[in-house]
């Protein structure tokens, strides 16, 4: 269903997230990583995408890549926190 949704709207973020998680659940970490990277290209500030990417890399044993993706998720979260503090 995620693939069908993406045929209609290739930029549908929820479908990309869901598809990546399905690939991960099936044990296809390479596909999960590629789908997540595709999503990050269109939404470069999505914290969840970088968190998932870090998790996929870690499960694959790619520790340096996992740490890099995790660090980007933390940076984006700090950026979000600063923006919210300014708005208050």
For each residue, the residues with C-beta under 8 A, 3 or more apart:
1: 4 5
2: 5 6 15 16 18 19 22
3: 6 7 19
4: 1 7 8
5: 1 2 8 9 12 15
6: 2 3 9 10 12 15 16 19
7: 3 4 10
8: 4 5 12
9: 5 6 12 15
10: 6 7
11: 42
12: 5 6 8 9 15 16
13: 16 17 39 42 43 46
14: 17 18
15: 2 5 6 9 12 18 19
16: 2 6 12 13 19 20 35 36 38 39
17: 13 14 20 21 39 48 49 52
18: 2 14 15 21 22
19: 2 3 6 15 16 22 23 35
20: 16 17 23 24 31 32 35 36 39 52 56
21: 17 18 24 25 32 52
22: 2 18 19 25 26
23: 19 20 26 28 29 31 32 35
24: 20 21 27 28 29 32 52 55 56 59
25: 21 22
26: 22 23
27: 24
28: 23 24 31 32
29: 23 24 32 33 56 59 60
30: 33 34 60
31: 20 23 28 34 35
32: 20 21 23 24 28 29 35 36 52 56
33: 29 30 36 37 53 56 57 60
34: 30 31 37 38
35: 16 19 20 23 31 32 38 39
36: 16 20 32 33 39 40 49 52 53 56
37: 33 34 40 41 53
38: 16 34 35 41 42
39: 13 16 17 20 35 36 42 43 46 49
40: 36 37 43 44 46 49 50 53
41: 37 38 44
42: 11 13 38 39
43: 13 39 40 46 49
44: 40 41
45: 76 79
46: 13 39 40 43 49 50 76
47: 50 51 73 76 77 80
48: 17 51 52
49: 17 36 39 40 43 46 52 53
50: 40 46 47 53 54 69 70 72 73 76
51: 47 48 54 55 69 70 73
52: 17 20 21 24 32 36 48 49 55 56
53: 33 36 37 40 49 50 56 57 69
54: 50 51 57 58 66 67 69 70 73
55: 24 51 52 58 59 66
56: 20 24 29 32 33 36 52 53 59 60
57: 33 53 54 60 62 63 65 66 69
58: 54 55 61 62 63 66
59: 24 29 55 56
60: 29 30 33 56 57
61: 58
62: 57 58 65 66
63: 57 58 66 67
64: 67 68
65: 57 62 68 69
66: 54 55 57 58 62 63 69 70
67: 54 63 64 70 71
68: 64 65 71 72
69: 50 51 53 54 57 65 66 72 73
70: 50 51 54 66 67 73 74
71: 67 68 74 75
72: 50 68 69 75 76
73: 47 50 51 54 69 70 76 77
74: 70 71 77 78
75: 71 72 78 79
76: 45 46 47 50 72 73 79 80
77: 47 73 74 80 81
78: 74 75 81 82
79: 45 75 76 82 83
80: 47 76 77 83 84
81: 77 78 84 85
82: 78 79 85 86
83: 79 80 86 87
84: 80 81 87 88
85: 81 82 88
86: 82 83
87: 83 84
88: 84 85
